[in-house]
Amino acid sequence: MGNPSRPVLWRDCVAGLAVFGLYLAVDALHTPARRELADRNAHRIFDLEQWLAIDVERPLNSWLESQALLATLANYEYAFTYIVSAFALLFWLYFRRRAEYARARDSFLLLNILAIACFALCPVTPPRLLPELGFTDTVVAGHTWGSWGSSLVSGANQLAAVPSLHVGWALWVSVVLARVSGGWIVQVLSALHVGLTTYVIVATANHFILDAVIAVAFVAASIQLVDRWYARAPVVPPADAFFLHIEKTGIPQQVGGMVVFRPRADGGPDLAAVRELVQGELAHLPRFQQRLDQPGRWRRARWVDSPVDWDWHVTERTIPGTDPEALGEPDGLEVGSGAALSAVLTTGIAVGPAAANGESVESRGAVSAEATMTPGAVVRRVDEISRVVTDLAAEVLPKDRPLWRLVLVRDPEAGAIGVVLLLHHVVADGIGTVVQALRLLRPTTDLPVAERKPPSWGTTVAGTAAGLAQLAADAQPKGTLPDDCVRRVFTVCSLDLETVRAVARSHRARVTDVLLSITVTALQRLRPDLGERLGGQIRVAVPLMVRDPMSGAEGNSTAAVMIDIPLTAATPAQRLSEIRTRSDRLHSGTRALASHFVMDRVLRLLPEPAVGAFARSVYGGRFFHAIVSNMAGPELAMTFANMPITRVFPILPSAPGVPLVAGVLSWNGALGIGLSVDPALLDARAVAAELPDVLAELADTTFVSDKRP
C-alpha cells in the first residue's frame, strides 16, 4: 500500500495568509468603546489574580527591568522564538513526517482561529498599556527590532492579550513534538521553551499569568477537536459510491483476481493456513476490516470498523471430480482455436514469430508444471475456477460486513489449484485491487511506477477545460444493446506479452491499441450483425489510471475515455491501423483530466441521490458498449501460501447494456485476460478462444511483413 500523498504547500500557505488576514482585520477594530471594554476586561483578570494570590507580574517585571541584558534577550525571545519554533515544526513535518503533517496543520490553524474569535468577542488590554497598574514595557524601552518597540510593527497586539498566542504556539509545538518524537531530550527542551515563554510574556508586561492559563485551554480544545474530526469514520467519496449506485441496476460491482496455482504433491495449504496468511496482513489492508455505514438516502456512506467473519470471508470451494477418461479434450475447444488456448494455459507456448511460421515456441520463463498433465486436465481446471468466479461475481456482497471475500479452490485429486479474491468496486479500482492483492503474495513487491513529473497547475486547469469541452462535444453512440440480462459469464485466456509488444512496436502502436484491435475483431467475427445495430461502430471505454503514485491503494482513481472503432469486416492489421489513428484521445490526457475532475470534484457538490442518478445515466450501454482495461502487474514469479503461481487473470464488473468487459493484466511475461460476457449476446468461451487466434493472425501479418526486403 502506498504512502499518503503530500499536501499541496501553496494551498496551505494561502490558508495561513487568510487566517493572518483575519487577525489583522480584528486588530484593526479600534474604537473608544472597544478600548474601554478591553481595559475593563483586563482589570477583571488582574482583580481575579489578586483574589487568587497569583499576581506575580509586577515583581517579575520590576526585576527584569533592572537587568538590561536579560531584558533585551527576553524582548527578542518574545518577538521571535514562538514564531520560529512553530513554523520550523510545520516545515519539518511537511518534508519529513508527512503522515502527521495534516493533523498538526489543522490543529494549528484552528488554534489561531479560536484565538482570533476570542480577540474579536472579548478584547483584553495587555498590562503594558495600563499605566495605572505601574508596569514597564520592556519591549518599548529596549527598542526591540521586529516588535512594537520599533516602527516595523508599532501597532501590533494592542487588544489581543487573551489568550496568549506566544504560550499557545509554544505549547502547541510541545504537544505535537510529544506525539511525533519520543526522545526525552526533545521533550525537555520543548518544556523549557514553554516555561521560558510563560516567564517572558509576564515579565515583559505583555500578559497576565491567567492569559497563559487560558492559552492552555485553547491549545487543548484545538487539538481535541481536530483529533475528533480525524477520528470520524472516513466518508465514501462519490467516485467510489458511484459503483454502489451502479449495483442497484442488478449487476454486482466486484473487482478482483483469479489466480491459478501449480499443484503441489502435498495438496497445498489448508484453509487454516490461508486464513492465517490473510490475518497477518490485515494491518496493511484497512478496508478488509471496515464495512459501510449508510445512515440515509441523502447522507454519504462512511467506513466503520467491523470484524472479519472468517467463516464467510475466507472459505474453500471444491470443484467437482472429473473422469480421467474424459480429459482428452474438453468440450468447447472446437470453437475458434481452442487448441491454441489450451497450449497457452498448459505449457506457456505462445503465439510468436516462430509460431507464425508453424513452429512451436516457448514463451519467456520456464515451462509451467501443468505441462506434466494432459492439456484437457489443465483447461478443465482453469474452466472450473472460472465457473467459481462466475458464481461468486453474481452474488451481491452483503453490506453488513467488510466488502471482500477470498475463496481457495481445491481439486479433489490435485489439491489447491487456485484462489479467487473479490473486492467491491467501492473499495478500490483495478490497480488498487492489484496493489492490495500483492500484500498476500510472496516475495513482497510493489508495482513498478513510471517516474513522471506532475503537470503544473496551469496545465491541469487548461487540460481539464479542454477535456470538458471535448466530452461535451462527443455525441452519444448511434445504437445500443439490450440491457435486460444482468447475468454475466466469466472466462479467461492468456496471451504472450512479448508477442503483443512486438506487434505494437511493428505497427508503431501501443499495447492497448493491439488489445483493442484483437478484442473488437473477435467481437465482429462472432457477431457480425452487431455492426448494423450499432450504426457501424462500437464505442469502447478504456479506463486510464490517474492515481497519485504516492497514494494509498484504496478508492477509485481512474478515468474512462471512450474510443469509437468501426465494426466492419477488416483484417486485424487494418483495424489496428484505424485504431492507432483514433487512439490519440486516449493518451492526450485532456479527456482523462476532465473525467477525473467530474468524478472527483464535481460529484462532491451533488447530494447523494443526484450522484446515483448521474451514475446510472452515464455508465452503461447508452454511452459505451464494451470495456477494455489494460493494467500492469509485477514482472516476477510469485507464490501464494507457498503455492507457485502460473497465471493471474483480472476480474472486472460489467455495466448495464455492456456485453463484453476485458480486463487485461500483464504478469510475469504473460497477459492474463479475464472476460465478463453477457451470455444473451455472446458465447464467452468462443470469445476467449477467438482472441489468441486473432493475435496469431496479426502476428503472422506483422512478422511476415518484417521479413520482406
JOLINDA-V224744 format. One record per residue. N is the residue number from 1. RES is the residue in one small letter. SS is DSSP state (h for helix, s for strand, l for the rest). PHI is phi in radians with two decimals (* if undefined). Layout:
n: (N & N)
res: (RES & RES)
ss: (SS & SS)
phi: (PHI & PHI)
This chain:
n: (1 & 2 & 3 & 4 & 5 & 6 & 7 & 8 & 9 & 10 & 11 & 12 & 13 & 14 & 15 & 16 & 17 & 18 & 19 & 20 & 21 & 22 & 23 & 24 & 25 & 26 & 27 & 28 & 29 & 30 & 31 & 32 & 33 & 34 & 35 & 36 & 37 & 38 & 39 & 40 & 41 & 42 & 43 & 44 & 45 & 46 & 47 & 48 & 49 & 50 & 51 & 52 & 53 & 54 & 55 & 56 & 57 & 58 & 59 & 60 & 61 & 62 & 63 & 64 & 65 & 66 & 67 & 68 & 69 & 70 & 71 & 72 & 73 & 74 & 75 & 76 & 77 & 78 & 79 & 80 & 81 & 82 & 83 & 84 & 85 & 86 & 87 & 88 & 89 & 90 & 91 & 92 & 93 & 94 & 95 & 96 & 97 & 98 & 99 & 100 & 101 & 102 & 103 & 104 & 105 & 106 & 107 & 108 & 109 & 110 & 111 & 112 & 113 & 114 & 115 & 116 & 117 & 118 & 119 & 120 & 121 & 122 & 123 & 124 & 125 & 126 & 127 & 128 & 129 & 130 & 131 & 132 & 133 & 134 & 135 & 136 & 137 & 138 & 139 & 140 & 141 & 142 & 143 & 144 & 145 & 146 & 147 & 148 & 149 & 150 & 151 & 152 & 153 & 154 & 155 & 156 & 157 & 158 & 159 & 160 & 161 & 162 & 163 & 164 & 165 & 166 & 167 & 168 & 169 & 170 & 171 & 172 & 173 & 174 & 175 & 176 & 177 & 178 & 179 & 180 & 181 & 182 & 183 & 184 & 185 & 186 & 187 & 188 & 189 & 190 & 191 & 192 & 193 & 194 & 195 & 196 & 197 & 198 & 199 & 200 & 201 & 202 & 203 & 204 & 205 & 206 & 207 & 208 & 209 & 210 & 211 & 212 & 213 & 214 & 215 & 216 & 217 & 218 & 219 & 220 & 221 & 222 & 223 & 224 & 225 & 226 & 227 & 228 & 229 & 230 & 231 & 232 & 233 & 234 & 235 & 236 & 237 & 238 & 239 & 240 & 241 & 242 & 243 & 244 & 245 & 246 & 247 & 248 & 249 & 250 & 251 & 252 & 253 & 254 & 255 & 256 & 257 & 258 & 259 & 260 & 261 & 262 & 263 & 264 & 265 & 266 & 267 & 268 & 269 & 270 & 271 & 272 & 273 & 274 & 275 & 276 & 277 & 278 & 279 & 280 & 281 & 282 & 283 & 284 & 285 & 286 & 287 & 288 & 289 & 290 & 291 & 292 & 293 & 294 & 295 & 296 & 297 & 298 & 299 & 300 & 301 & 302 & 303 & 304 & 305 & 306 & 307 & 308 & 309 & 310 & 311 & 312 & 313 & 314 & 315 & 316 & 317 & 318 & 319 & 320 & 321 & 322 & 323 & 324 & 325 & 326 & 327 & 328 & 329 & 330 & 331 & 332 & 333 & 334 & 335 & 336 & 337 & 338 & 339 & 340 & 341 & 342 & 343 & 344 & 345 & 346 & 347 & 348 & 349 & 350 & 351 & 352 & 353 & 354 & 355 & 356 & 357 & 358 & 359 & 360 & 361 & 362 & 363 & 364 & 365 & 366 & 367 & 368 & 369 & 370 & 371 & 372 & 373 & 374 & 375 & 376 & 377 & 378 & 379 & 380 & 381 & 382 & 383 & 384 & 385 & 386 & 387 & 388 & 389 & 390 & 391 & 392 & 393 & 394 & 395 & 396 & 397 & 398 & 399 & 400 & 401 & 402 & 403 & 404 & 405 & 406 & 407 & 408 & 409 & 410 & 411 & 412 & 413 & 414 & 415 & 416 & 417 & 418 & 419 & 420 & 421 & 422 & 423 & 424 & 425 & 426 & 427 & 428 & 429 & 430 & 431 & 432 & 433 & 434 & 435 & 436 & 437 & 438 & 439 & 440 & 441 & 442 & 443 & 444 & 445 & 446 & 447 & 448 & 449 & 450 & 451 & 452 & 453 & 454 & 455 & 456 & 457 & 458 & 459 & 460 & 461 & 462 & 463 & 464 & 465 & 466 & 467 & 468 & 469 & 470 & 471 & 472 & 473 & 474 & 475 & 476 & 477 & 478 & 479 & 480 & 481 & 482 & 483 & 484 & 485 & 486 & 487 & 488 & 489 & 490 & 491 & 492 & 493 & 494 & 495 & 496 & 497 & 498 & 499 & 500 & 501 & 502 & 503 & 504 & 505 & 506 & 507 & 508 & 509 & 510 & 511 & 512 & 513 & 514 & 515 & 516 & 517 & 518 & 519 & 520 & 521 & 522 & 523 & 524 & 525 & 526 & 527 & 528 & 529 & 530 & 531 & 532 & 533 & 534 & 535 & 536 & 537 & 538 & 539 & 540 & 541 & 542 & 543 & 544 & 545 & 546 & 547 & 548 & 549 & 550 & 551 & 552 & 553 & 554 & 555 & 556 & 557 & 558 & 559 & 560 & 561 & 562 & 563 & 564 & 565 & 566 & 567 & 568 & 569 & 570 & 571 & 572 & 573 & 574 & 575 & 576 & 577 & 578 & 579 & 580 & 581 & 582 & 583 & 584 & 585 & 586 & 587 & 588 & 589 & 590 & 591 & 592 & 593 & 594 & 595 & 596 & 597 & 598 & 599 & 600 & 601 & 602 & 603 & 604 & 605 & 606 & 607 & 608 & 609 & 610 & 611 & 612 & 613 & 614 & 615 & 616 & 617 & 618 & 619 & 620 & 621 & 622 & 623 & 624 & 625 & 626 & 627 & 628 & 629 & 630 & 631 & 632 & 633 & 634 & 635 & 636 & 637 & 638 & 639 & 640 & 641 & 642 & 643 & 644 & 645 & 646 & 647 & 648 & 649 & 650 & 651 & 652 & 653 & 654 & 655 & 656 & 657 & 658 & 659 & 660 & 661 & 662 & 663 & 664 & 665 & 666 & 667 & 668 & 669 & 670 & 671 & 672 & 673 & 674 & 675 & 676 & 677 & 678 & 679 & 680 & 681 & 682 & 683 & 684 & 685 & 686 & 687 & 688 & 689 & 690 & 691 & 692 & 693 & 694 & 695 & 696 & 697 & 698 & 699 & 700 & 701 & 702 & 703 & 704 & 705 & 706 & 707 & 708 & 709)
res: (m & g & n & p & s & r & p & v & l & w & r & d & c & v & a & g & l & a & v & f & g & l & y & l & a & v & d & a & l & h & t & p & a & r & r & e & l & a & d & r & n & a & h & r & i & f & d & l & e & q & w & l & a & i & d & v & e & r & p & l & n & s & w & l & e & s & q & a & l & l & a & t & l & a & n & y & e & y & a & f & t & y & i & v & s & a & f & a & l & l & f & w & l & y & f & r & r & r & a & e & y & a & r & a & r & d & s & f & l & l & l & n & i & l & a & i & a & c & f & a & l & c & p & v & t & p & p & r & l & l & p & e & l & g & f & t & d & t & v & v & a & g & h & t & w & g & s & w & g & s & s & l & v & s & g & a & n & q & l & a & a & v & p & s & l & h & v & g & w & a & l & w & v & s & v & v & l & a & r & v & s & g & g & w & i & v & q & v & l & s & a & l & h & v & g & l & t & t & y & v & i & v & a & t & a & n & h & f & i & l & d & a & v & i & a & v & a & f & v & a & a & s & i & q & l & v & d & r & w & y & a & r & a & p & v & v & p & p & a & d & a & f & f & l & h & i & e & k & t & g & i & p & q & q & v & g & g & m & v & v & f & r & p & r & a & d & g & g & p & d & l & a & a & v & r & e & l & v & q & g & e & l & a & h & l & p & r & f & q & q & r & l & d & q & p & g & r & w & r & r & a & r & w & v & d & s & p & v & d & w & d & w & h & v & t & e & r & t & i & p & g & t & d & p & e & a & l & g & e & p & d & g & l & e & v & g & s & g & a & a & l & s & a & v & l & t & t & g & i & a & v & g & p & a & a & a & n & g & e & s & v & e & s & r & g & a & v & s & a & e & a & t & m & t & p & g & a & v & v & r & r & v & d & e & i & s & r & v & v & t & d & l & a & a & e & v & l & p & k & d & r & p & l & w & r & l & v & l & v & r & d & p & e & a & g & a & i & g & v & v & l & l & l & h & h & v & v & a & d & g & i & g & t & v & v & q & a & l & r & l & l & r & p & t & t & d & l & p & v & a & e & r & k & p & p & s & w & g & t & t & v & a & g & t & a & a & g & l & a & q & l & a & a & d & a & q & p & k & g & t & l & p & d & d & c & v & r & r & v & f & t & v & c & s & l & d & l & e & t & v & r & a & v & a & r & s & h & r & a & r & v & t & d & v & l & l & s & i & t & v & t & a & l & q & r & l & r & p & d & l & g & e & r & l & g & g & q & i & r & v & a & v & p & l & m & v & r & d & p & m & s & g & a & e & g & n & s & t & a & a & v & m & i & d & i & p & l & t & a & a & t & p & a & q & r & l & s & e & i & r & t & r & s & d & r & l & h & s & g & t & r & a & l & a & s & h & f & v & m & d & r & v & l & r & l & l & p & e & p & a & v & g & a & f & a & r & s & v & y & g & g & r & f & f & h & a & i & v & s & n & m & a & g & p & e & l & a & m & t & f & a & n & m & p & i & t & r & v & f & p & i & l & p & s & a & p & g & v & p & l & v & a & g & v & l & s & w & n & g & a & l & g & i & g & l & s & v & d & p & a & l & l & d & a & r & a & v & a & a & e & l & p & d & v & l & a & e & l & a & d & t & t & f & v & s & d & k & r & p)
ss: (l & l & l & l & l & l & l & l & h & h & h & h & h & h & h & h & h & h & h & h & h & h & h & h & h & h & h & l & l & l & l & h & h & h & h & h & h & h & h & h & h & h & h & h & h & h & h & h & h & h & h & h & l & l & l & l & h & h & h & h & h & h & h & h & h & l & l & h & h & h & h & h & h & h & h & h & h & h & h & h & h & h & h & h & h & h & h & h & h & h & h & h & h & h & h & h & l & h & h & h & h & h & h & h & h & h & h & h & h & h & h & h & h & h & h & h & h & h & h & h & h & l & l & s & l & l & h & h & h & l & h & h & h & l & l & l & l & h & h & h & h & l & l & l & l & l & l & l & l & l & h & h & h & l & l & l & l & l & l & s & l & l & l & l & h & h & h & h & h & h & h & h & h & h & h & h & h & h & h & h & l & l & l & h & h & h & h & h & h & h & h & h & h & h & h & h & h & h & h & h & h & h & h & l & l & l & l & l & h & h & h & h & h & h & h & h & h & h & h & h & h & h & h & h & h & h & h & h & h & h & h & l & l & l & s & l & l & h & h & h & h & h & h & h & h & h & h & l & l & l & l & l & l & s & s & s & s & s & s & s & s & l & l & l & l & l & l & l & l & l & h & h & h & h & h & h & h & h & h & h & l & h & h & h & l & h & h & h & h & s & s & s & s & l & l & l & l & l & l & l & l & s & s & s & s & l & l & l & l & h & h & h & h & s & s & s & s & s & s & l & l & l & l & h & h & h & l & l & l & l & l & l & l & l & l & l & l & h & h & h & h & h & h & h & h & h & h & l & s & s & l & l & l & l & h & h & h & l & l & l & s & s & l & l & l & l & l & l & h & h & h & h & l & l & h & h & h & h & h & h & h & h & h & h & h & h & h & h & h & h & h & h & h & l & l & l & l & l & l & l & l & l & l & s & s & s & s & s & s & s & s & l & l & l & s & s & s & s & s & s & s & s & s & s & l & l & l & s & l & h & h & h & h & h & h & h & h & h & h & h & l & s & l & l & l & l & l & l & l & l & l & l & l & l & l & l & h & h & h & h & h & h & h & h & h & h & h & h & h & h & h & h & h & l & l & l & l & l & l & l & l & l & l & l & l & l & l & l & s & s & s & s & s & s & s & s & h & h & h & h & h & h & h & h & h & h & l & l & l & l & h & h & h & h & h & h & h & h & h & h & h & h & h & h & h & h & l & l & l & h & h & h & h & l & l & l & s & s & s & s & s & s & s & s & s & l & l & l & l & l & l & l & l & l & s & l & l & s & s & s & s & s & s & s & s & s & l & l & l & l & l & h & h & h & h & h & h & h & h & h & h & h & l & h & h & h & h & l & l & h & h & h & h & h & h & h & h & h & h & h & l & h & h & h & h & l & l & h & h & h & h & h & h & h & h & h & h & h & l & l & l & l & l & l & l & s & s & s & s & s & s & s & l & l & l & l & l & l & s & s & l & l & s & s & s & s & s & s & s & s & s & l & l & l & l & l & l & l & l & s & s & s & s & s & s & s & s & l & l & s & s & s & s & s & s & s & s & l & l & l & l & l & l & h & h & h & h & h & h & h & h & h & h & h & h & h & h & h & h & h & h & h & h & h & h & h & h & l & l)
phi: (* & -1.32 & -1.44 & -1.13 & -1.25 & -1.30 & -1.04 & -1.42 & -1.12 & -1.16 & -1.17 & -1.17 & -1.13 & -1.08 & -1.10 & -1.12 & -1.14 & -1.14 & -1.15 & -1.12 & -1.08 & -1.12 & -1.08 & -1.12 & -1.13 & -1.22 & -1.13 & -1.45 & -1.40 & -1.70 & -2.44 & -1.01 & -1.14 & -1.17 & -1.15 & -1.11 & -1.12 & -1.12 & -1.13 & -1.06 & -1.11 & -1.14 & -1.13 & -1.09 & -1.12 & -1.16 & -1.07 & -1.13 & -1.13 & -1.12 & -1.14 & -1.49 & 1.07 & -2.14 & -1.41 & -1.68 & -1.15 & -1.15 & -1.06 & -1.16 & -1.19 & -1.13 & -1.17 & -1.12 & -1.06 & -1.43 & -1.91 & -1.05 & -1.14 & -1.12 & -1.10 & -1.11 & -1.08 & -1.13 & -1.06 & -1.29 & -1.10 & -1.15 & -1.37 & -2.18 & -1.12 & -1.17 & -1.24 & -1.07 & -1.14 & -1.16 & -1.32 & -1.10 & -1.14 & -1.07 & -1.20 & -1.12 & -1.10 & -1.08 & -1.64 & -2.07 & -2.28 & -1.02 & -1.14 & -1.66 & -1.11 & -1.06 & -1.11 & -1.11 & -0.99 & -1.16 & -1.17 & -1.16 & -1.08 & -1.14 & -0.97 & -1.24 & -1.14 & -1.11 & -1.13 & -1.12 & -1.08 & -1.17 & -1.03 & -1.29 & -1.55 & -2.39 & -1.17 & -2.37 & -1.36 & -1.23 & -0.97 & -1.09 & -1.78 & -2.06 & -1.03 & -1.16 & -1.57 & 1.43 & -1.61 & -1.94 & -1.46 & -1.18 & -1.19 & -1.18 & -1.09 & -1.61 & 0.89 & -1.12 & -1.23 & 1.59 & -2.28 & -1.24 & -1.28 & -2.16 & -1.27 & -1.05 & -2.39 & -1.17 & -1.81 & -1.33 & 1.01 & -1.31 & -2.24 & -2.19 & -1.45 & -2.10 & -1.42 & -1.33 & -1.24 & -1.09 & -1.20 & -1.04 & -1.17 & -1.09 & -1.19 & -1.05 & -1.03 & -1.12 & -1.16 & -1.13 & -1.07 & -1.09 & -1.40 & -1.78 & -2.43 & -1.63 & -1.17 & -1.21 & -1.13 & -1.08 & -1.15 & -1.14 & -1.09 & -1.14 & -1.13 & -1.10 & -1.12 & -1.11 & -1.11 & -1.12 & -1.11 & -1.09 & -1.09 & -1.13 & -1.13 & -1.44 & -1.19 & -1.53 & 1.17 & -1.69 & -2.60 & -1.44 & -1.11 & -1.20 & -1.06 & -1.23 & -1.10 & -1.15 & -1.07 & -1.03 & -1.12 & -1.16 & -1.11 & -1.08 & -1.14 & -1.13 & -1.21 & -1.15 & -1.12 & -1.18 & -1.06 & -1.16 & -1.12 & -1.26 & -1.41 & -1.06 & -1.06 & -1.10 & -1.35 & -1.51 & -1.17 & -0.98 & -1.09 & -1.57 & -1.09 & -0.78 & -1.41 & -1.16 & -1.25 & -1.09 & -1.10 & -1.20 & -1.34 & 1.90 & -1.84 & -0.99 & -1.92 & -2.20 & -2.02 & 2.98 & -2.62 & -1.94 & -1.93 & -1.87 & -1.67 & -1.56 & -0.99 & -1.82 & -1.08 & -1.51 & 1.55 & 1.49 & -1.25 & -1.56 & -1.11 & -1.08 & -1.17 & -1.16 & -1.10 & -1.13 & -1.08 & -1.12 & -1.06 & -1.20 & -1.88 & -1.07 & -1.09 & -1.71 & -2.24 & -1.03 & -1.23 & -1.25 & -2.11 & -2.38 & -2.14 & -1.48 & -1.98 & -1.94 & -1.23 & 3.07 & -1.15 & -1.71 & -1.90 & -1.16 & -1.23 & -2.31 & -1.60 & -2.15 & -1.10 & -2.68 & -1.25 & -1.43 & -1.63 & -1.08 & -1.27 & -2.01 & -1.29 & -2.17 & -2.28 & -2.28 & -2.33 & -1.76 & -1.35 & -1.09 & -1.16 & -2.12 & -1.38 & -0.95 & -1.23 & -1.67 & -1.61 & -1.15 & -2.71 & -1.25 & -1.08 & 1.66 & -1.28 & -1.32 & -1.35 & 1.07 & -1.95 & -1.10 & -1.08 & -1.12 & -1.05 & -1.03 & -1.13 & -1.10 & -1.23 & -1.56 & -2.07 & 1.43 & -1.18 & -2.09 & -1.39 & -2.55 & -0.99 & -1.25 & -1.07 & -1.18 & -1.80 & 1.59 & -1.78 & -1.64 & -2.18 & -1.40 & -1.27 & -1.01 & 1.61 & -1.29 & -1.15 & -1.25 & -1.21 & -1.15 & -1.09 & -1.34 & -1.75 & -1.23 & -0.95 & -1.10 & -1.12 & -1.14 & -1.11 & -1.12 & -1.20 & -1.07 & -1.13 & -1.17 & -1.11 & -1.07 & -1.16 & -1.06 & -1.07 & -0.98 & -1.18 & -1.16 & -1.19 & -1.46 & -1.65 & -1.22 & -1.18 & -1.15 & -1.51 & -1.58 & -2.67 & -0.96 & -1.59 & -2.75 & -2.75 & -2.30 & -2.18 & -1.48 & -1.76 & -2.17 & -1.65 & -1.06 & -1.74 & -1.58 & 1.53 & -1.15 & -2.10 & -3.12 & -2.52 & -2.12 & -2.01 & -2.22 & -2.22 & -1.19 & -1.07 & -1.18 & -1.34 & -2.87 & -1.52 & -1.07 & -1.16 & -1.06 & -1.16 & -1.06 & -1.06 & -1.23 & -1.11 & -1.10 & -1.11 & -1.64 & -1.91 & -2.30 & -1.28 & -1.12 & -2.61 & -1.95 & -1.16 & -1.17 & -2.07 & -1.18 & -1.19 & -2.51 & -1.47 & -1.12 & -1.15 & -1.20 & -1.05 & -1.12 & -1.12 & -1.10 & -1.11 & -1.13 & -1.13 & -1.14 & -1.09 & -1.13 & -1.14 & -1.09 & -1.12 & -1.16 & -1.11 & -1.15 & -1.43 & -1.20 & -1.37 & -1.16 & -1.06 & -1.28 & -2.44 & -2.30 & -2.02 & -1.04 & -2.16 & -1.45 & -1.71 & -1.73 & -1.31 & -2.32 & -1.86 & -1.81 & -2.60 & -2.42 & -2.66 & -2.33 & -2.17 & -1.39 & -1.13 & -1.12 & -1.11 & -1.09 & -1.14 & -1.12 & -1.08 & -1.08 & -1.10 & -1.10 & -1.71 & 0.92 & -2.08 & -1.84 & -1.04 & -1.08 & -1.07 & -1.11 & -1.11 & -1.10 & -1.11 & -1.25 & -1.19 & -1.19 & -1.08 & -1.07 & -1.12 & -1.14 & -1.26 & -1.38 & -2.35 & -1.11 & -1.26 & -1.20 & -1.03 & -1.17 & -1.19 & -1.76 & 1.28 & 1.54 & -2.66 & -1.94 & -1.75 & -1.95 & -1.56 & -2.03 & -1.19 & -2.05 & -1.34 & -2.14 & -1.26 & -1.14 & -0.98 & -1.68 & -1.46 & -1.32 & -1.55 & -1.46 & 1.57 & -1.90 & -2.27 & -2.22 & -2.31 & -1.55 & -2.03 & -1.65 & -2.39 & -1.63 & -2.17 & -1.06 & -1.80 & -1.83 & -1.22 & -2.58 & -1.25 & -0.99 & -1.16 & -1.12 & -1.17 & -1.08 & -1.07 & -1.15 & -1.13 & -1.05 & -1.31 & -1.75 & -1.49 & -1.02 & -1.10 & -1.30 & -2.06 & -1.20 & 1.65 & -1.20 & -1.14 & -1.12 & -1.06 & -1.16 & -1.08 & -1.16 & -1.09 & -1.12 & -1.20 & -1.58 & -1.98 & -1.11 & -1.12 & -1.16 & -1.46 & -1.68 & -1.17 & -1.03 & -1.05 & -1.21 & -1.08 & -1.09 & -1.10 & -1.11 & -1.05 & -1.24 & -1.51 & -1.84 & -1.86 & 2.82 & -1.13 & -1.27 & -2.08 & -2.77 & -2.08 & -2.72 & -2.23 & -2.24 & -2.04 & -1.88 & -2.23 & -1.76 & -1.99 & -1.24 & -1.86 & -2.64 & -1.28 & -2.37 & -2.28 & -2.21 & 0.91 & 1.17 & -1.72 & -1.07 & -1.64 & -1.79 & -2.55 & -2.32 & -2.19 & -1.30 & -2.11 & -2.15 & -1.42 & -1.72 & -2.37 & -1.01 & 1.30 & -2.02 & -1.42 & -2.43 & -2.20 & -2.03 & -1.64 & -2.07 & -2.32 & -1.40 & -2.67 & 0.92 & 1.55 & -2.23 & -1.82 & -1.59 & -2.00 & -1.80 & -1.95 & -1.94 & -2.18 & -1.35 & -1.19 & -1.29 & -2.06 & -2.42 & -1.56 & -1.03 & -1.21 & -1.16 & -1.12 & -1.08 & -1.32 & -1.32 & -1.04 & -1.08 & -1.11 & -1.14 & -1.10 & -1.07 & -1.15 & -1.15 & -1.15 & -1.06 & -1.08 & -1.12 & -1.32 & -1.12 & -1.11 & -1.15 & -1.48 & -1.19 & -1.19)
